[in-house]
Amino acid sequence: MQAQTWNEDFLNQPANIRYGSVNPTRISYNGVRNFAVADVDYSLSRGDFHAIDQSGKAHAIKAYIGGLRQIGRFNVQGHLSYRNQKDNDQSWNSTLWNNPNNPFVLCDSVPGDATAESYDMGVTAAYKCSDRLTAAVQADLRTGSRADQTDPRPRTTTSVLPVSAGVDYRLTNRWSIGASAGVRFFSSLIEYTSVNSTLHSYRYFLMKGMGDYAKRMSGDEPGYKRDYKGTDLQAAVNAVWQPADGQWGNFAEVGFASNHEDATDGGASYDFKGGDYQETVMSAQDRLQWRPDARTLHNLTLTAAMTSGKSTWYDQKRELDLERGSAVFYRELSKSTVQENQHLCAALHYQFDKLSQGRRDITVEMRSALTVVSRKQFLGTSTPKQKIQYVDLQLQGTKTLYVNKVSLMAQVGGSYRLTGTKEYAHGSAYTGEDDIEQVFTRRMFEYESAGRFGVHALVDASLPVSSILTAGVFAKGRYEAYTDNEEYWTGYDGTHLTTLNVGLYLQF
């Protein structure tokens, strides 16, 4: 959970070859080591081009303070932020910050206005033990709550705690090696209530992937609870080649992560296993840097990641314990793999920076990425499969002007997604009233596989108000539109999503 704002990223990302590393020792190699920013911003989004479990009408306000500081041999980075967001007419997902590949989602189909509050805080500290050895630790805490006051009413509370440590050792004047390890704890509780449960009976969907689900009725259970617990372990090693003249450099890192999220329903009343999800991720990145002179900087970065997931469902029978006052309990009959998924992504990113007096003057970025997503659902004797393959292309340019004491920055960019392979399948055997293929599965697949284009822009102006304080304002906007042929669901033709973000900040 790297919490650098775009302000700090703009300063340190180009020259620090370790900037994108998961190793927390990366902060000790920043060019700017004494920097802080506080900002308040407001954002809103409008449009119909979004996944079915997201909102097309949302707005949020955020407050943030964070920065870097060097104190002798220590380099410290810290941040604290608060965000309040409201999503109108949102349905089909009551989770908060779950692994996005986890198919065991608890949801309902009734649109409502959900409000989410979140707090994010963290600190990274790197210590230069000697001329050769640097050690660092990083700890973050993110907590949030989300509530919807439309029956059936879900309230979700989530906490995420990642902790990591790393070392970096200089072997020679040219070579350094590093290693890092971390653990991430995840906890989330969803509590459903129905105020008008005597008048209406609502359905809770216990999703199992690709439209398959188990069903609960609010008439039988006016309140429904699900508790997620998860642990994520990760480790990475890296090597840096950087000759003393600084003209060339190369950073390479490979990593491995193992994640699991288990869902248990029922709360204090009973235990019903809502599904176990396990995932492994293997990743690699290589960043080649060339600085032919003091004013020119080239960076070429190649990244690749392979994610494999396995979903286990438990067949259970509802029974009554007559010896305990007819208490409800669920007897486990069997367990089986209901879904396997794989996500492959390879990306190439080139960045050119022209510097003026050590500051970025012109930046041009080009990125291309190939993504392949495949899933297969196990339904007795059949195994329906989904597969999507697409290429994302992005181009972005940034220009900074310095007029007297005022800094003006303008950024424009565009993106395009070209979709290749599309293989659709529905993973549910339900029919009739419980058939959600048309309203959910096809729409979800159409959005995920859709071709699209986008444009975005950023304008920033800042002015020093004292020797240690700079004030600034910024505005960002993004427009994304559907460009495909409505092959699996009709309703996206001519749709778009527009996001605007404006804010004020202080740098000190």
PLY file of the C-alpha trace (Angstrom):
ply
format ascii 1.0
element vertex 508
property float x
property float y
property float z
element edge 507
property int vertex1
property int vertex2
end_header
0.00 0.00 0.00
2.19 2.80 -1.27
0.46 6.03 -0.32
2.47 8.59 -2.27
0.27 11.30 -3.72
0.76 12.36 -7.31
2.61 15.42 -5.97
5.42 13.36 -4.45
5.34 10.86 -7.28
5.99 13.71 -9.71
9.17 14.61 -7.80
10.79 11.23 -7.11
9.45 8.62 -9.51
11.63 9.42 -12.59
15.08 9.36 -10.98
14.63 6.79 -8.18
15.11 3.52 -10.03
13.75 1.58 -7.00
10.59 3.71 -6.72
8.10 1.00 -7.72
9.66 -1.72 -5.56
7.73 -3.49 -2.79
10.91 -3.27 -0.69
10.41 -0.39 1.81
14.12 0.55 1.57
13.15 2.31 -1.68
12.45 5.59 0.19
16.12 5.99 1.14
16.99 6.47 -2.55
14.60 9.34 -3.23
16.12 12.49 -4.65
13.72 14.66 -2.65
13.78 13.48 0.97
12.21 16.43 2.78
8.76 17.06 1.43
5.23 17.21 2.81
1.82 17.91 1.33
-1.66 18.45 2.73
-4.63 18.53 0.42
-8.42 18.52 0.36
-10.21 17.49 -2.80
-13.65 16.68 -4.12
-14.50 14.22 -6.86
-17.61 13.12 -8.68
-18.45 10.65 -11.42
-21.43 10.42 -13.73
-22.30 7.96 -16.48
-23.72 4.55 -17.37
-20.52 2.85 -18.53
-19.67 0.90 -15.39
-19.87 -2.62 -14.01
-23.25 -3.68 -12.67
-21.96 -3.77 -9.08
-20.67 -0.20 -9.25
-22.42 3.17 -9.23
-22.78 5.55 -12.13
-23.43 8.48 -9.83
-20.91 8.98 -7.03
-19.17 11.79 -5.23
-16.49 11.91 -2.55
-14.44 14.27 -0.41
-10.95 13.43 0.80
-8.44 15.01 3.17
-4.78 13.93 3.14
-1.53 14.82 4.82
1.75 13.03 4.26
5.35 13.42 3.37
9.02 12.46 3.62
11.69 13.47 6.09
15.38 12.68 6.46
16.74 12.68 10.01
20.38 11.73 10.05
20.62 8.10 8.93
16.83 7.74 9.00
14.47 8.36 6.09
10.82 8.40 7.12
7.61 8.49 5.11
4.16 8.84 6.66
0.60 9.65 5.71
-2.90 10.03 7.12
-6.07 10.38 5.05
-9.84 10.40 5.41
-12.36 9.78 2.63
-16.16 9.99 2.55
-17.93 8.68 -0.55
-21.55 8.22 -1.56
-22.62 5.85 -4.34
-26.14 6.24 -5.64
-28.22 3.35 -7.01
-25.56 0.74 -6.25
-26.34 -2.97 -5.89
-24.95 -6.49 -6.38
-21.97 -6.07 -4.07
-21.94 -5.44 -0.33
-18.24 -6.16 0.24
-15.54 -3.61 0.97
-11.91 -4.10 -0.19
-12.14 -7.84 -0.73
-9.79 -9.48 -3.19
-11.41 -8.53 -6.54
-10.89 -12.10 -7.81
-12.76 -13.68 -4.90
-16.06 -14.99 -6.34
-17.70 -15.45 -2.93
-19.49 -12.11 -2.83
-22.49 -11.45 -0.60
-24.99 -9.14 -2.29
-28.56 -8.19 -3.07
-30.22 -6.87 -6.23
-32.01 -3.83 -4.72
-30.38 -0.50 -5.72
-29.68 1.85 -2.85
-27.54 4.82 -1.83
-24.43 3.59 -0.03
-22.15 5.80 2.04
-18.59 4.73 2.77
-16.10 6.27 5.18
-12.47 5.22 5.31
-9.29 6.10 7.18
-5.84 5.28 5.87
-2.62 5.78 7.82
0.88 4.42 7.54
4.58 4.92 8.11
7.74 3.68 6.43
11.16 4.05 8.08
14.49 3.22 6.45
17.78 3.25 8.37
21.23 3.34 6.80
23.04 0.87 9.05
26.35 1.32 7.22
27.73 2.44 3.88
26.59 -0.88 2.47
23.49 -1.96 4.41
20.06 -0.30 4.59
17.09 -1.76 6.50
13.46 -0.65 6.51
10.03 -1.44 7.89
6.58 -0.41 6.70
3.22 -0.60 8.44
-0.17 0.64 7.28
-3.69 0.53 8.65
-6.83 1.04 6.62
-10.27 0.94 8.17
-13.62 1.62 6.59
-17.36 1.26 6.95
-20.06 1.20 4.34
-23.82 1.38 4.90
-26.99 1.46 2.81
-30.31 2.57 4.29
-32.48 0.85 1.67
-34.03 -2.52 2.60
-32.37 -4.96 2.75
-29.79 -2.86 4.62
-26.17 -3.98 4.54
-23.54 -2.50 6.83
-19.94 -3.46 6.16
-16.92 -2.77 8.36
-13.43 -3.65 7.14
-9.87 -3.35 8.37
-6.66 -4.06 6.46
-3.25 -4.23 8.15
-0.16 -4.80 5.94
3.30 -4.98 7.53
6.57 -5.52 5.67
10.33 -5.32 6.19
13.24 -5.20 3.79
17.00 -4.89 3.47
19.24 -3.54 0.73
22.95 -4.43 0.55
25.55 -2.85 -1.71
27.90 -5.55 -2.98
30.14 -3.32 -5.09
30.12 0.17 -6.56
27.91 -1.20 -9.33
25.76 -3.89 -7.74
23.22 -4.00 -4.91
20.83 -6.73 -3.83
17.73 -6.59 -1.68
15.01 -8.73 -0.12
11.67 -8.06 1.52
8.85 -9.97 3.18
5.46 -8.97 4.43
2.12 -10.07 5.77
-1.31 -8.50 5.27
-4.27 -9.17 7.54
-7.82 -8.64 6.27
-11.05 -8.64 8.27
-14.51 -7.66 7.06
-17.99 -8.08 8.54
-21.25 -7.64 6.60
-24.50 -7.34 8.56
-27.85 -7.28 6.77
-31.06 -6.04 8.39
-34.58 -5.45 7.04
-36.76 -2.87 8.77
-39.82 -3.76 6.67
-39.23 -7.50 6.82
-42.91 -8.21 7.57
-44.02 -6.44 4.38
-41.46 -7.68 1.88
-39.20 -10.66 1.45
-35.81 -9.88 -0.05
-33.20 -12.21 -1.49
-29.56 -12.38 -0.43
-27.25 -13.80 -3.08
-24.33 -15.91 -1.88
-22.32 -15.73 -5.09
-20.03 -18.57 -6.18
-18.75 -17.19 -9.50
-19.96 -16.68 -13.08
-23.55 -16.18 -11.92
-23.75 -19.28 -9.72
-25.08 -18.67 -6.22
-26.92 -19.92 -3.16
-30.00 -18.04 -1.99
-31.31 -16.78 1.35
-34.63 -15.02 1.98
-35.15 -12.15 4.41
-38.51 -13.69 5.26
-36.65 -16.66 6.74
-33.70 -14.64 8.09
-34.46 -10.91 8.58
-30.81 -10.43 9.52
-27.88 -12.07 7.76
-24.18 -11.89 8.65
-20.96 -12.77 6.86
-17.46 -12.55 8.32
-14.41 -12.54 6.03
-10.93 -13.34 7.34
-7.86 -13.19 5.15
-4.10 -13.37 5.25
-1.69 -12.42 2.49
2.00 -13.43 2.63
4.51 -11.96 0.21
8.23 -12.08 -0.44
10.46 -10.47 -3.07
14.11 -10.22 -4.03
15.71 -7.55 -6.18
19.00 -6.59 -7.79
20.24 -3.18 -8.88
23.03 -2.42 -11.34
24.03 1.25 -11.25
27.58 2.33 -12.18
29.11 5.26 -10.34
28.75 7.63 -13.31
24.96 7.25 -13.05
24.39 7.24 -16.81
22.95 3.73 -16.90
21.04 1.70 -14.35
18.85 -1.36 -14.09
16.48 -2.55 -11.38
14.99 -6.07 -11.40
12.60 -7.61 -8.88
10.72 -10.90 -8.64
8.03 -11.58 -6.08
5.68 -14.24 -4.80
2.47 -13.80 -2.82
-0.05 -16.20 -1.33
-3.49 -15.00 -0.30
-6.56 -16.61 1.21
-9.96 -15.24 2.19
-12.48 -17.37 4.05
-16.14 -16.46 4.53
-18.25 -17.65 7.45
-21.94 -16.75 7.71
-24.39 -16.72 10.59
-22.65 -14.72 13.29
-23.45 -15.93 16.82
-26.52 -17.89 15.64
-24.82 -20.58 13.54
-21.82 -21.22 11.30
-22.33 -21.58 7.56
-19.20 -21.70 5.41
-19.63 -19.12 2.68
-16.63 -20.23 0.63
-12.83 -20.28 0.82
-10.71 -18.51 -1.78
-6.98 -19.13 -2.25
-4.70 -17.28 -4.64
-1.04 -17.22 -5.61
0.69 -14.42 -7.48
4.08 -14.53 -9.19
5.36 -11.19 -10.43
8.44 -9.66 -12.00
9.56 -6.22 -13.09
12.63 -4.80 -14.77
13.38 -1.09 -15.10
16.16 0.13 -17.38
17.27 3.72 -16.90
19.47 5.85 -19.16
20.60 9.38 -18.40
22.69 10.56 -21.40
23.12 14.04 -19.91
22.01 16.15 -16.96
18.80 17.25 -18.70
17.54 13.99 -20.21
16.20 10.84 -18.57
14.81 7.68 -20.16
13.05 4.85 -18.29
11.87 1.58 -19.82
9.94 -0.73 -17.49
8.70 -4.26 -18.18
6.28 -5.87 -15.72
4.60 -9.26 -15.70
2.31 -11.04 -13.26
0.49 -14.36 -13.16
-2.37 -14.84 -10.71
-3.99 -18.23 -10.07
-7.05 -18.65 -7.87
-9.01 -21.61 -6.49
-12.48 -21.38 -4.94
-13.81 -24.04 -2.55
-17.50 -24.41 -1.75
-18.99 -26.48 1.07
-22.25 -28.37 0.60
-24.11 -28.07 3.89
-27.44 -29.21 5.29
-29.60 -27.10 7.59
-30.57 -29.00 10.74
-32.03 -28.33 14.18
-30.26 -29.21 17.40
-33.15 -30.48 19.53
-30.93 -30.80 22.60
-30.19 -27.06 22.47
-33.64 -25.58 22.07
-33.96 -26.35 18.35
-30.97 -24.15 17.50
-30.13 -24.00 13.81
-26.82 -25.43 12.64
-25.37 -26.51 9.30
-23.82 -29.93 8.84
-20.99 -30.12 6.32
-21.67 -32.84 3.77
-18.83 -32.33 1.31
-16.56 -29.75 -0.22
-15.48 -29.17 -3.80
-13.72 -26.73 -6.09
-16.37 -24.61 -7.79
-14.14 -22.21 -9.74
-10.57 -21.82 -10.93
-9.34 -18.55 -12.38
-6.15 -17.28 -13.93
-5.06 -13.74 -14.70
-2.00 -12.99 -16.82
-0.71 -9.49 -17.48
2.43 -8.21 -19.20
3.10 -4.50 -19.67
5.77 -2.29 -21.22
6.10 1.31 -20.08
8.40 3.97 -21.53
8.91 7.36 -19.92
10.94 10.28 -21.25
11.74 13.25 -18.99
13.33 16.53 -20.00
14.68 18.34 -16.95
15.21 22.03 -16.29
17.35 23.00 -13.31
16.77 19.54 -11.88
12.97 19.79 -12.21
10.73 18.01 -14.71
10.01 20.19 -17.73
8.52 17.77 -20.27
7.37 14.20 -19.65
6.09 11.76 -22.26
4.80 8.32 -21.29
3.74 5.39 -23.44
2.36 2.13 -22.10
1.04 -1.07 -23.62
-0.30 -4.04 -21.68
-1.61 -7.48 -22.64
-4.12 -9.09 -20.28
-5.59 -12.59 -20.43
-8.35 -13.61 -18.01
-9.70 -17.15 -17.86
-12.20 -18.83 -15.53
-13.83 -22.21 -15.37
-16.82 -23.14 -13.23
-17.41 -26.70 -12.05
-21.10 -27.64 -12.27
-21.41 -31.36 -11.79
-20.66 -32.96 -15.13
-20.17 -29.66 -17.00
-17.35 -27.10 -16.85
-18.37 -23.80 -18.47
-15.44 -21.49 -19.24
-14.92 -17.76 -19.74
-11.91 -16.20 -21.43
-11.03 -12.60 -22.26
-7.94 -11.25 -23.96
-7.31 -7.55 -24.53
-4.58 -4.98 -25.11
-4.48 -1.58 -23.41
-2.63 1.31 -25.06
-1.92 4.58 -23.25
-0.17 7.82 -24.17
0.37 10.78 -21.86
2.27 14.05 -22.00
3.07 16.60 -19.26
4.48 20.10 -19.58
5.55 22.36 -16.72
6.00 26.11 -17.07
7.71 28.35 -14.54
6.47 31.93 -14.85
8.18 34.09 -12.24
7.25 32.30 -9.01
4.25 30.47 -10.39
4.51 26.83 -11.51
1.94 25.75 -14.08
1.57 22.12 -15.07
-0.65 20.68 -17.78
-1.11 17.01 -18.55
-3.17 15.31 -21.26
-3.48 11.67 -22.19
-5.51 9.05 -23.93
-6.15 5.33 -23.71
-7.64 2.64 -25.90
-8.56 -0.99 -25.24
-8.53 -3.45 -28.12
-10.29 -6.71 -27.26
-9.30 -9.95 -28.95
-10.55 -13.28 -27.61
-13.99 -13.41 -25.98
-15.46 -16.67 -24.74
-18.64 -16.37 -22.72
-20.25 -18.98 -20.49
-22.83 -18.87 -17.72
-21.97 -20.72 -14.54
-25.42 -21.24 -13.01
-27.96 -24.00 -13.38
-30.81 -21.86 -11.99
-33.80 -21.10 -14.22
-37.00 -19.11 -13.98
-37.24 -16.52 -11.21
-33.70 -17.24 -10.01
-32.08 -17.00 -13.44
-29.80 -13.93 -13.23
-27.90 -14.54 -16.44
-29.57 -11.69 -18.33
-29.54 -9.14 -15.51
-26.14 -9.89 -14.01
-23.75 -12.37 -15.64
-24.00 -11.17 -19.23
-23.78 -7.52 -18.22
-20.74 -8.19 -16.04
-19.00 -10.04 -18.87
-19.90 -7.38 -21.45
-18.32 -4.64 -19.32
-15.21 -6.62 -18.50
-14.55 -7.58 -22.12
-15.68 -4.32 -23.76
-13.52 -2.22 -26.02
-13.24 1.39 -24.79
-11.36 4.61 -25.18
-10.58 7.35 -22.70
-9.10 10.82 -22.47
-7.89 12.62 -19.36
-6.34 15.94 -18.37
-4.75 17.55 -15.33
-4.09 21.24 -14.68
-2.12 22.42 -11.66
-0.98 25.85 -10.49
1.19 26.54 -7.43
2.74 29.63 -5.87
5.23 29.98 -3.00
3.67 31.99 -0.17
6.77 31.86 2.03
10.25 30.38 2.02
8.90 27.03 3.26
5.29 27.00 2.09
3.72 26.60 -1.37
0.00 26.73 -2.10
-1.64 25.16 -5.10
-4.87 24.20 -6.83
-5.54 21.42 -9.30
-8.29 19.98 -11.46
-8.38 16.57 -13.09
-10.88 15.05 -15.47
-11.34 11.71 -17.19
-13.82 10.61 -19.86
-14.19 6.93 -20.80
-16.61 5.61 -23.43
-17.83 2.24 -24.70
-16.75 1.37 -28.25
-17.89 -2.24 -28.71
-20.83 -3.98 -30.40
-23.05 -5.15 -27.49
-22.42 -8.80 -28.07
-23.59 -10.19 -24.72
-25.73 -7.46 -23.14
-27.58 -4.51 -24.67
-27.44 -1.22 -22.81
-23.87 0.05 -23.10
-24.15 1.48 -26.60
-23.44 5.21 -26.46
-22.59 5.18 -22.75
-19.67 6.81 -21.02
-18.32 7.60 -17.54
-16.97 11.05 -16.63
-14.92 11.65 -13.49
-13.91 15.09 -12.20
-11.57 15.90 -9.32
-10.66 19.35 -7.95
-8.60 20.25 -4.92
-6.42 22.60 -2.91
-3.06 21.71 -1.38
-0.13 23.02 0.63
3.45 21.86 0.18
5.98 22.43 2.93
0 1
1 2
2 3
3 4
4 5
5 6
6 7
7 8
8 9
9 10
10 11
11 12
12 13
13 14
14 15
15 16
16 17
17 18
18 19
19 20
20 21
21 22
22 23
23 24
24 25
25 26
26 27
27 28
28 29
29 30
30 31
31 32
32 33
33 34
34 35
35 36
36 37
37 38
38 39
39 40
40 41
41 42
42 43
43 44
44 45
45 46
46 47
47 48
48 49
49 50
50 51
51 52
52 53
53 54
54 55
55 56
56 57
57 58
58 59
59 60
60 61
61 62
62 63
63 64
64 65
65 66
66 67
67 68
68 69
69 70
70 71
71 72
72 73
73 74
74 75
75 76
76 77
77 78
78 79
79 80
80 81
81 82
82 83
83 84
84 85
85 86
86 87
87 88
88 89
89 90
90 91
91 92
92 93
93 94
94 95
95 96
96 97
97 98
98 99
99 100
100 101
101 102
102 103
103 104
104 105
105 106
106 107
107 108
108 109
109 110
110 111
111 112
112 113
113 114
114 115
115 116
116 117
117 118
118 119
119 120
120 121
121 122
122 123
123 124
124 125
125 126
126 127
127 128
128 129
129 130
130 131
131 132
132 133
133 134
134 135
135 136
136 137
137 138
138 139
139 140
140 141
141 142
142 143
143 144
144 145
145 146
146 147
147 148
148 149
149 150
150 151
151 152
152 153
153 154
154 155
155 156
156 157
157 158
158 159
159 160
160 161
161 162
162 163
163 164
164 165
165 166
166 167
167 168
168 169
169 170
170 171
171 172
172 173
173 174
174 175
175 176
176 177
177 178
178 179
179 180
180 181
181 182
182 183
183 184
184 185
185 186
186 187
187 188
188 189
189 190
190 191
191 192
192 193
193 194
194 195
195 196
196 197
197 198
198 199
199 200
200 201
201 202
202 203
203 204
204 205
205 206
206 207
207 208
208 209
209 210
210 211
211 212
212 213
213 214
214 215
215 216
216 217
217 218
218 219
219 220
220 221
221 222
222 223
223 224
224 225
225 226
226 227
227 228
228 229
229 230
230 231
231 232
232 233
233 234
234 235
235 236
236 237
237 238
238 239
239 240
240 241
241 242
242 243
243 244
244 245
245 246
246 247
247 248
248 249
249 250
250 251
251 252
252 253
253 254
254 255
255 256
256 257
257 258
258 259
259 260
260 261
261 262
262 263
263 264
264 265
265 266
266 267
267 268
268 269
269 270
270 271
271 272
272 273
273 274
274 275
275 276
276 277
277 278
278 279
279 280
280 281
281 282
282 283
283 284
284 285
285 286
286 287
287 288
288 289
289 290
290 291
291 292
292 293
293 294
294 295
295 296
296 297
297 298
298 299
299 300
300 301
301 302
302 303
303 304
304 305
305 306
306 307
307 308
308 309
309 310
310 311
311 312
312 313
313 314
314 315
315 316
316 317
317 318
318 319
319 320
320 321
321 322
322 323
323 324
324 325
325 326
326 327
327 328
328 329
329 330
330 331
331 332
332 333
333 334
334 335
335 336
336 337
337 338
338 339
339 340
340 341
341 342
342 343
343 344
344 345
345 346
346 347
347 348
348 349
349 350
350 351
351 352
352 353
353 354
354 355
355 356
356 357
357 358
358 359
359 360
360 361
361 362
362 363
363 364
364 365
365 366
366 367
367 368
368 369
369 370
370 371
371 372
372 373
373 374
374 375
375 376
376 377
377 378
378 379
379 380
380 381
381 382
382 383
383 384
384 385
385 386
386 387
387 388
388 389
389 390
390 391
391 392
392 393
393 394
394 395
395 396
396 397
397 398
398 399
399 400
400 401
401 402
402 403
403 404
404 405
405 406
406 407
407 408
408 409
409 410
410 411
411 412
412 413
413 414
414 415
415 416
416 417
417 418
418 419
419 420
420 421
421 422
422 423
423 424
424 425
425 426
426 427
427 428
428 429
429 430
430 431
431 432
432 433
433 434
434 435
435 436
436 437
437 438
438 439
439 440
440 441
441 442
442 443
443 444
444 445
445 446
446 447
447 448
448 449
449 450
450 451
451 452
452 453
453 454
454 455
455 456
456 457
457 458
458 459
459 460
460 461
461 462
462 463
463 464
464 465
465 466
466 467
467 468
468 469
469 470
470 471
471 472
472 473
473 474
474 475
475 476
476 477
477 478
478 479
479 480
480 481
481 482
482 483
483 484
484 485
485 486
486 487
487 488
488 489
489 490
490 491
491 492
492 493
493 494
494 495
495 496
496 497
497 498
498 499
499 500
500 501
501 502
502 503
503 504
504 505
505 506
506 507
